[in-house]
Amino acid sequence: MNNKQTRVEKDSMGEIEVPADALYGAQTQRAVNNFPISGSMLPRPVIRALGLIKHACATTNHHLALLDEARTVAITLASAAVAEGRYDDQFPIDVF
């Protein structure tokens, strides 16, 4: 991981170093390490769509009384930030 600071994450396969500022965990880092196939990352419109879908799901589940207010607020704020592009660097997996 060069000179970047890392943290150790654990999953069913053991421990792995992940960038300290990453919002993802061990399994995403394993995919990054093991499948650098094309160098192509998820297109911006796909990441935006993921954020919009997550936002809609949280809102719907709240209206159906399946998700409490605090979680709804947290998820809708985070998913809006994803849709706006503020976390594009947190989707590092090669699309192929």
Residue pairs with C-beta under 8 A, 6 or more apart in sequence:
1 17
1 19
4 19
4 20
5 19
5 20
5 21
6 17
6 18
6 19
6 20
7 17
7 18
7 19
7 20
8 15
8 16
8 17
8 18
9 15
9 16
9 17
9 18
9 25
9 26
9 29
10 16
10 26
11 25
11 26
11 27
11 30
13 26
13 30
15 26
16 26
16 29
16 30
16 33
17 29
18 24
18 25
18 26
18 28
18 29
22 28
22 29
22 90
23 87
23 90
24 90
24 92
28 92
28 93
31 93
31 94
32 92
32 93
32 94
35 93
35 94
35 96
36 94
37 94
37 96
38 94
38 95
38 96
39 94
40 94
40 95
40 96
41 91
41 92
41 93
41 94
41 95
42 91
42 93
42 95
43 95
44 85
44 88
47 82
47 83
47 85
47 87
47 88
47 91
48 82
48 83
48 85
50 82
50 83
51 79
51 80
51 81
51 82
51 83
51 84
52 79
52 83
54 75
54 78
54 79
54 82
55 75
55 76
55 79
55 80
55 83
58 67
58 71
58 72
58 75
58 76
58 79
59 72
59 76
61 67
61 72
62 68
62 69
62 72
67 75
81 87
